[in-house]
Each structure stands twice: as C-alpha cells, then as structure tokens.
C-alpha cells in the first residue's frame, strides 16, 4: 500500500470523520473507500450500482402498464 499525506480544513476533516463514524468505518478506511469509488466511477457505473438499485422501488401501488399494440409501419413512414 502507498501512504498519501494531504491537508484539508478542520471543518472538512470533522465532517469526514462524522460520515465515517455513521458508516462504521475508521477515517482511513472511509477515505480509502471514497478514493476507490472515485477512481472506479471513471470506468462507468459505480461498483455494486445495479445490486443496490434492484428492488429499491418498494411501493406496492406500482402497477405495470398494459402492453401497447404493435404498430405496423411502412418504410415510407421514415
């Protein structure tokens, strides 16, 4: 592992510590995760995006709409 040193304001450091605590991580673990997520985001979808997305709409009022009839078109329509 490579160790990085950088400076940030006390306010930002305090807010980062609070976020890390809420997630049950040490500040070092949290910053490592933030950096890894930022690098991963450059590749496309964030790691685990679809796994976290599946099933998030838990509203029982949602109903799948009826399928619309197939529309026949002539090539002249284009």
C-alpha positions as CSV (number, residue, x, y, z in Angstrom):
1,X,0.0,0.0,0.0
2,X,1.0,3.6,-0.6
3,X,0.6,6.2,2.1
4,X,-0.7,9.6,1.0
5,X,-0.4,12.8,3.0
6,X,-2.6,15.8,2.3
7,X,-4.0,18.8,4.1
8,X,-7.7,19.8,4.4
9,X,-9.5,22.2,6.6
10,X,-10.6,21.2,10.1
11,X,-14.2,21.7,9.2
12,X,-14.0,19.2,6.3
13,X,-12.0,16.8,8.4
14,X,-14.6,16.9,11.1
15,X,-17.4,16.2,8.6
16,X,-15.5,13.3,7.0
17,X,-14.9,11.8,10.5
18,X,-18.7,12.1,11.2
19,X,-19.5,10.4,7.9
20,X,-17.0,7.6,8.6
21,X,-18.5,7.0,12.0
22,X,-22.0,6.8,10.6
23,X,-20.8,4.1,8.2
24,X,-18.9,2.3,10.9
25,X,-15.5,2.9,9.4
26,X,-12.3,4.4,10.5
27,X,-11.4,7.7,8.8
28,X,-8.6,6.0,6.9
29,X,-11.0,3.2,5.7
30,X,-13.6,5.8,4.7
31,X,-11.1,7.9,2.7
32,X,-9.7,4.8,1.0
33,X,-13.3,3.8,0.0
34,X,-14.0,7.3,-1.3
35,X,-10.9,7.3,-3.4
36,X,-11.5,3.8,-4.7
37,X,-15.1,4.7,-5.6
38,X,-14.0,7.9,-7.4
39,X,-11.5,6.0,-9.5
40,X,-14.0,3.2,-10.2
41,X,-16.6,5.8,-11.3
42,X,-14.4,6.8,-14.2
43,X,-14.9,3.3,-15.7
44,X,-18.7,3.7,-15.9
45,X,-21.3,2.5,-13.4
46,X,-20.1,2.6,-9.7
47,X,-19.2,-0.8,-8.2
48,X,-22.3,-2.6,-7.0
49,X,-24.7,0.1,-8.6
50,X,-27.2,-2.4,-10.0
51,X,-27.1,-4.6,-6.9
52,X,-28.0,-1.6,-4.8
53,X,-30.6,-0.4,-7.3
54,X,-32.6,-3.7,-7.7
55,X,-35.8,-3.7,-5.6
56,X,-35.4,-0.1,-4.3
57,X,-38.9,0.9,-5.5
58,X,-40.9,-0.9,-2.8
59,X,-44.2,0.9,-3.4
60,X,-47.0,-1.7,-3.7
61,X,-49.1,0.9,-5.6
62,X,-46.8,0.5,-8.7
63,X,-48.6,-1.4,-11.5
64,X,-47.0,-2.5,-14.7
65,X,-48.9,-0.7,-17.6
66,X,-50.7,-2.7,-20.3
67,X,-48.6,-3.6,-23.3
68,X,-49.4,-1.4,-26.2
69,X,-50.4,-3.0,-29.5
70,X,-47.7,-3.4,-32.1
71,X,-47.7,-0.6,-34.6
72,X,-47.2,-1.5,-38.2
73,X,-45.4,1.0,-40.4
74,X,-44.3,1.2,-43.9
75,X,-40.7,2.0,-44.8
76,X,-42.2,5.2,-46.4
77,X,-43.0,6.5,-43.0
78,X,-39.3,7.0,-42.3
